[in-house]
């Protein structure tokens, strides 16, 4: 079984400790994964960064890219939220995604 380890960069206000921001960050990531599982690319696209939105332009293009390039994100067997850490003033949430194979 293959597993992918993805670090998701989330720029966040650092006025609060990282631990206080952990739940909303993890919820955002899980909401996007849930949207992919429901084939709701419009909702998944709302969680994409402005850069990603600019690259793909539409929710359908974004969804096609995820389906073809990241099948483990599109249909994960398991999603585990791991450590949240601060790097150079930004918060990084490590997420372990295991695919269906």
VENTAMO-V87390 format. One line per field, one symbol per residue. ss: DSSP state (a for helix, b for strand, c for the rest). phi: phi as a letter, one per 20 degrees, with the letter a starting at -180 (. if undefined). burial: + if it has 24 or more other ideal C-beta (glycine too) atoms within 12 Angstrom, else -. A space follows every 50 residues. Layout:
BEGIN
ss = ???
phi = ???
burial = ???
END
This chain:
BEGIN
ss = ccbbbbbbbbcccccccaaaaaaaaaaaaaaaaaaaacccaaaaaaccca aaaaaaccaaaaaaaaaaacaaaacccbbbbbbbbbbccbbbbbbbbbcc c
phi = .ecddcedecfbfefdfgffegfffffffffffffffelefffgffeffg ffgffdmcgfffffffgeecffefcfebccfdfdbeclndeddecdddef f
burial = ---+-+-+-+-+-----+--++--++-+++-++-+++---+--++-++-- --------+--++-++-----+++-+--+----+------+++++++--- -
END
